[in-house]
Each structure stands twice: as C-alpha cells, then as structure tokens.
Amino acid sequence: MRFWQSLSFTPTSDLVELARAAEAAGFHGVLVADHVFHPQEVRSRYPYSPDGRPYFDAATEWPEPWVAIGAMAAVTRRLCFATGIYVLPLRHPLVAAKAVATAAVLSQGRVALGVGAGWMREEFDTIGAPFEGRGNRLDEAIGVLRAVWKGGTVEHHGKHFDFAPLSMSPVPPGPIPIYVGGTTAAALRRAALLGDGWVGAGNAPEEVPGVLETLRRLRRESGREREPFESIVAVTAPPEPDLVRRLEDAGVTSLVSWPLSFTLGPDAPLAARRAALERYGNEVIARAG
C-alpha cells in the first residue's frame, strides 16, 4: 500500500514546505487539484457533496498545478506528484502535454497525470471550451498526449483535434501514467479502457470493493486485465490498520489522506500542517509496513 497526501485547498505559499514534510513522513506522493478560477455564481451541481455545493469558495487558492508541481519537485528527491484531478477538456492537449512533459523531465519522472471531464459549466463557458462533448474530447486528448510524449514526429486527425506532423520536446524520460477520476459509469469505463489507474474523490469504505470489481470487470471485457492498474482511493473513515488491510485486500493500491484543510481547518498554521503529516507518517504509514 502506498500513501498520498492531498494538498487540495492548501495555501500556495505552504506547498513547498509541505512537500518536504510529506517526503520526510514517508508519503509516496502528493496530489494537487485544478480549477482555473472560481465564478462569482456557481449554478453547476458539484457531484461530490450531498447537497451539490462545493466544499470551496472564492477565497480558496487554486495554484496552477504544473507550476506548483515543478516547485515541489525541485525541493524533493523521492516524492511523486499527480493531479487529482486536472480538467483536461479545458485545454488543448498539446498545451497540456508540454506542461506535463516538462514537469516529468525536471522531476526525473516523478509525475502522473490525473484527468477528469470536469463538472463546472461556468468554467468551460468563460474559457470558451464546449461543455457538451467534453467526455469524448477527453478520450481523444488522452491518445494525443500519449502519442506526442513518445517523441518523434506525430500527426493527428480526429473528430476534435487535428494537426499536421509535428514534434514536441522535451520528451519525458519514460511513460507518464494517466489516472482517470470520477465515479460516473462513463468515468469508470474511461479509467478501465484508457487509463493506467483510477482516482477516487472520497468513498465510504463499503463502497470501494464494488467500484474496484466494476473496474476489474470492464478491464477483463476490454482485454486489459493483465496490464498494471493503480487504484488511488480516499475513504470517509479514519485510516485504522484493520481498514487499511481490508482495502489492500480489496485491491486498493494507494490510500489518500484527506486535505489538511478538512482535518485541521482552513486557517491552520503551517507548523500544524507539518505536524499532521509527521503524525500520519508515524501512526499510519509506519504501521502499515
């Protein structure tokens, strides 16, 4: 079992120090989230809360993920980084591919890209990206990313993206895993058919085995059951040793520690955040072996 710390909703100025603390505490990696801005009025329904309201507001900081990952990678040597998640359909895949590849080179391969279709129509409308069809664009974009990351000359002529032969440098030092987020049937199918793994957004422990079995079935049906696959899960229960073992037996490969703003409050000082990471390392990671 590997352990990730979510740094969503964290003050940007704390990220570098918390990356150092997460590495020292024994975390495998940290996750950062993505929104370009917060609309003054959000009418879209947030899919991960009971009342459809997001857990964040206009005061929440949303640093650009790949700039933040670059800064954190520069002060660590082992820690891995992933987005949880990056709203890929908001961007042209070539622009996204360049940012992720650059971070992969500078971190010596310690990055993964977690992607999702997005839920906030206001964000798409303001940027000028179509909200409808975003899932199909995401599927096509994943293929574009993998093609240009291989290096050499690439051309693409698809339904949503079309470009003549080109090459992109720098080339990542190795394959960059793509993890798919989301709990809808479409998201789980995308993870199973196109992804190198799945990233959950918070599940009750009893929900996890069913989700993982769905992913296994979809992968069997597509002939991908023998390929490596990550299941990165956050659960709505304390990470007690027995629960960690049950999740591992169910097929969970990585467990996510909740954002520190949830466990400590949004105004907790940096020292308290560092102490929380050290405590998790001693009480959870070390005990898990």
N, C-alpha and C positions, 0 to 999 in steps of 0.2 A: 504494500500500500504506500502510495506517495501522497504528500500533503501540499496543498496550495493555499496561499492566503489571498483572499480577495481584498484588493486595495481600492475598490469602488467607493466613491463618495469621500475619499480621503483628501485633505488639503494638499494641493500640488506641492507646496513647499516642504511637505513631510516625506514625499515619496522616496527620495534618495536615501535618507536615513533609515526609513522603514525597510527598504530593500536590503541594506546592510544587516539590519536586525533580523530579517526573515532568513537570510542566509546563515547567520550565526546560530539561529534557533533550530536549524535543520530542515526547513521547508524545502521542498523540491522546486517550487516556483511561486510566482505571484501572478494574479490576474488583474487586468485593468479594463475598465468599461469604456463605452463610447457613446457620446452624443455631441453633435456639433454646437448646439445651443439649446436653450430652454424657451419655448414660446411663452408669451405673456398669458395666453389662454390655451390650455390643452383640452381638447374635446375628445381626442382619441382615448380608447379604453386601454389601460395598462393591463397586460394579460397575466401578471404575476402577483396580483393582490386581490383579495376577496371582493373589494368594492370597486375595482377598476381604477383606482387612483394610484399614481406612482409614489414611491417612498422618498422621492426627492423633490426639490423645488428650485426656484430661480437662483437661490443662494448656493446651490450645490455646484462644486467645481468639476468640470469635465476637461481635464488636460488632453491634448491631442495624444492618442495612445502611443504612436510610434516615436514621437519626440520623448515622451516620458520613459518608454522602454529603453531608448538609447542612453538616456541619462543614468538609469538604474543599472544597465548592463556595464557601464563604464566603471562603476564602483564595486562590482561583484565579480566573482570568478566561476562560481558553480551554479548559481541561481538561474532558473529558467523563467521565461516570460511568455504570457499569452493574453490575448484579448478575450474578454468574456462578457459581451461579445462585440465585434466590430460590424457596423451596419454596412456591409459591402455594397448593397444596391444603391447607396447614396453616392458612390464614387465610380468613376470609370476604372475597370480592372487594371489597366496599365499603370494608372497613378497609384493605386493600392499596391500593385506588385512591386513598384520601385521602392516605396516606403518600407515594406516588409523585408525585401531582399537586402536593403541597406542595413537594417537592424540585424538581420541574420549574419551578415559579414562582420559587422562591428562587435557582435556578441559571440562570434565564433560558433554560430549555430544554435544558440540557446533560446530560440523563439519558436512559437507556434501561432497560427492564426485561427482564432475562434470567430466564426461568422454566423450571422443571422439575417433574416429577411427584414427585420425592423417592424415596428408597430405604430410609430408616431407619424400620422399623415401630415401633420403640420410641418415637420422637418423636411419631408420629401417635397411638399408644395413650395416651401420657401426656397429650397435649393434648386428646384426645377427638375427633379428626378421623378419619373412616373411612380405613383404609389401602386397602381394596379399592375400586375405582371411582375412585381418585384421578385417573387419566388423563382420564376423562370429566368429572370436576369441573373439572379444569384447562382443558379445552376450553371448557366453558361459562363459566368465570370470565374467560377472555380476552375473550369477547364482552361480558360485563358491564363490564369495565374500559374497553373502547373506547367503549361507549355512554355511561357516566357522564362520561368525560373530555371529551366533546363539549360539555358544558354543557346547560343547559335541563332540562326535566322528562323523567324516564326512569322506565319501569316494566319489570319483568322477571318472567316466569312460565315458569320452566324446570323441568327434572327435579330439579335440585339446589339451585337458588336461586330464591326467589320474593319479590318485594317490590312494594308499591303505588307509585304515582307519587311521585317524589322528585327533588330536585336537589342537586347537590354543588358546593360552592365551597371553595377557589379552583379555577378552571378552568385547566388547563395552557395555556401560551402557544401551543402547537401540538401536532400529533400526537406521541405518545410511542412510539418504536419498541418492539416486543416481540420479543425474540430467544428462541428455544427451545433449551434444552440437552439433551444426551443422545445416545446412539449406538444405541439400540434402533431397530427398524423403526418402532415406534409414535412414538418421539420424532422421527425424521426425517420421518415423514409429517406430524406435527403442525407441525414447522417449515415444511415446504413448503406446507401448506394454510392454516395460521393465522398463521404468524409473519412478521415483517419480516426475519428472519435466523436463522442457526443459530450456536450457540456450542459449540465442541468442548471436550473435557475432557482432551486430550492424545492425539495420534495420531502414529504413525510417518509420516514424510514420504510413503512409498509408499502409505499408506492413503488419503491425502487426496483424490487425484483420483477414486477410486471413490466416496467419500462425496459429493463435490460433484456427480458425474454422477447419482447416485441422487436428490439433491435437485433437480437440473435436470429429470430425467425426471418426478418427481412434480409439479413445478410446471407443466410442459408439460401433463400429463394433467389438471390442475385448471384450466387456462387462466390461470395466474398468471405465465407465463414472462416477460412484459414488465414486470412490477412490480419496483421496486427490491428487492434482497435482499442482506443482509450475510452473509458467511461469516467468522466470527471464530475463528481456529484457533491452537491451541498444538501444536507439534510436538516430538517427543522427539529432537531433534538441534540442534546449535548453529546459530544463525541466520547462516550464512555467506552472502555476497552472492549466490552462484550458487543456493543453495537458496531464498532469498527471491524471486529472479526466477522460478524454476520454480513456486513456489507461486502467485505472482501470475499466471503464465501459465495455471495450472490453474483459476483463478477465485477464489482466496483474496483477500478484500478487506482483512482485518486479521490481523495476526500478534500473538500473545500472548507476552509474556516471562514465564517461569515465576516462581512465587512466590519471593521473596527468601530465604525460609526453606529452600527447596530448594537454591538455588545458593550461598548463603552459610552456611547453618546457622541453626537457630532462635535461637541466642544471639548472633548478630552484632550489634554495636552500631549505633546509628542512623547514625553517621558512615560506617560501611562500607556501609550500605544506600544512603545518599545517593550515595556514590561509585560504587556499582554502577549506579545509574540514569544518572548522568552518563556513565559509560563506555559503557553501551548506546547512549545518545544519540549519542556521538561515533563509535562503531565500527559501529553497525548502522543507526540511523535516518538519520544524516547521509549515510552511504554509499549508502543506498537511494534517496536523492534526494528 
